[in-house]
């Protein structure tokens, strides 16, 4: 099989019938992969959902709306279902999924900062990068959403920017004193 993999590294066609391999790949990547229907309900997801968004870790999340599954702060605080909160109209995740589904336009590497509730009940600000695309499977159309938590990278970048600003202030003060 190693020869087959190296010869076909541009395509995984030889694995078409291997659901075991697909499940292994999906559950061992760090990106959260969500398959949603037009109502934004989860039809499938990988294990990264429970590491990036751990508000409902031990619950059955099948057919749960996206915002409810990922612990959207607005959904929880307003006690309204996903799609009906005061912020759903401006939700970048929801908007991109709908654009991909209804207009058949893929969305690549968009960024959003949002608050989510985690399994310990604490609200956490997360910086996410996500992509969406619609596709057909068994005559039904779905949305694939791939989400990466870029919070550590974003926070490190912001801290560096702040330190540079502090250094520049000190440099100006030194020039004034000199």
C-alpha positions in Angstrom: 0.0 0.0 0.0 2.9 2.4 0.6 3.8 2.2 -3.1 0.2 2.9 -4.0 0.1 5.9 -1.7 3.3 7.4 -3.0 2.3 6.8 -6.7 -1.1 8.4 -6.1 -0.2 11.2 -3.8 -2.3 13.7 -5.8 -5.5 11.7 -5.3 -7.1 9.4 -2.8 -9.2 7.6 -5.3 -7.9 4.2 -4.2 -9.6 4.8 -0.8 -13.1 5.5 -2.2 -14.5 2.5 -0.3 -12.5 2.9 2.9 -14.7 4.5 5.4 -12.3 3.3 8.1 -9.4 5.3 6.6 -11.7 8.4 6.1 -12.7 8.2 9.8 -9.1 7.9 10.9 -8.1 10.9 8.9 -11.1 13.0 10.0 -10.6 12.3 13.7 -6.9 12.9 13.7 -6.7 16.3 12.1 -6.7 19.4 14.4 -9.3 21.3 12.3 -12.9 21.0 13.3 -14.9 19.6 10.3 -18.6 20.1 10.4 -21.1 18.8 7.8 -24.3 21.0 8.0 -27.6 20.9 6.2 -29.5 24.0 5.0 -31.0 24.5 8.5 -27.4 24.6 10.0 -27.9 21.3 11.7 -25.0 19.0 12.2 -25.1 15.9 10.0 -21.6 14.8 10.7 -18.5 16.1 12.5 -15.1 15.0 13.6 -13.7 14.8 17.2 -12.0 18.2 17.0 -15.5 19.7 17.6 -15.2 18.6 21.2 -11.6 20.0 21.6 -12.1 23.4 20.0 -15.7 23.8 21.2 -16.1 21.7 24.4 -19.4 23.0 25.8 -21.3 19.9 25.1 -18.6 17.3 25.1 -20.5 14.2 26.3 -23.8 14.9 24.5 -25.2 13.6 21.2 -24.7 16.5 18.8 -26.2 14.9 15.7 -28.9 17.2 14.2 -28.1 19.9 16.7 -27.9 23.4 15.2 -24.3 24.7 14.7 -24.4 27.5 17.3 -25.9 25.2 19.9 -23.2 22.6 19.3 -20.3 24.9 19.5 -21.4 26.8 22.6 -22.3 30.2 21.0 -22.5 32.7 23.8 -25.4 34.5 22.2 -27.4 31.3 21.9 -26.8 30.5 25.6 -27.3 34.0 27.0 -30.4 34.8 25.0 -31.8 31.3 25.4 -32.8 31.2 21.8 -32.0 28.6 19.2 -29.3 29.1 16.6 -30.6 31.3 13.8 -32.9 33.3 16.1 -30.6 35.3 18.4 -30.0 39.0 18.0 -26.6 38.3 16.5 -27.3 35.5 14.1 -27.8 37.9 11.2 -24.2 39.2 11.6 -22.6 35.8 12.5 -19.7 35.3 10.1 -19.8 31.5 10.4 -23.6 31.4 9.7 -23.4 34.0 6.9 -20.5 32.1 5.1 -22.3 28.8 5.4 -25.5 30.3 3.9 -23.5 32.0 1.1 -21.9 28.6 0.3 -25.2 26.8 0.4 -27.6 29.1 -1.4 -25.2 31.0 -3.7 -22.8 28.0 -4.2 -19.8 30.3 -3.4 -17.0 28.8 -1.4 -15.6 30.9 1.4 -11.8 30.5 2.2 -9.9 31.4 5.4 -12.2 34.0 6.8 -11.5 35.1 10.4 -13.9 35.8 13.2 -13.5 36.6 16.9 -16.4 35.3 19.1 -17.2 34.3 22.6 -18.1 30.7 23.4 -19.1 28.8 26.5 -16.8 25.9 27.4 -17.7 22.7 29.3 -16.6 24.4 32.6 -19.3 27.1 32.1 -16.7 29.8 31.4 -17.1 32.2 28.5 -14.0 32.2 26.3 -13.0 34.6 23.5 -11.8 32.5 20.5 -10.3 33.6 17.3 -11.3 31.3 14.5 -10.3 30.8 10.9 -12.8 29.0 8.8 -13.8 27.9 5.3 -17.1 26.8 3.9 -18.2 25.0 0.7 -21.4 23.3 -0.4 -21.5 19.9 -2.0 -24.0 17.2 -3.0 -24.1 13.7 -1.4 -26.9 11.2 -2.2 -28.9 13.9 -4.0 -28.9 16.2 -1.0 -26.9 19.4 -0.6 -24.7 20.0 2.4 -22.2 22.5 3.7 -18.7 21.5 4.8 -17.3 24.0 7.3 -13.7 23.6 8.4 -12.8 25.6 11.5 -9.4 26.2 13.1 -8.8 27.8 16.5 -6.1 30.5 15.9 -6.5 32.0 19.3 -2.9 31.3 20.5 -1.4 32.7 17.4 -3.7 35.8 17.4 -3.0 36.4 21.1 0.7 36.1 20.6 0.6 38.5 17.7 -1.5 41.0 19.7 1.0 40.8 22.6 3.9 41.4 20.3 2.2 44.4 18.8 1.5 45.8 22.3 5.1 45.3 23.3 6.3 47.1 20.1 4.0 50.0 20.9 5.5 50.2 24.5 9.0 50.1 23.1 8.2 52.9 20.6 6.8 55.0 23.5 9.9 54.5 25.6 12.1 55.4 22.6 10.1 58.7 22.2 10.5 59.4 26.0 14.3 58.8 25.7 14.6 61.2 22.8 12.7 63.9 24.7 14.9 63.5 27.8 18.1 63.5 25.7 
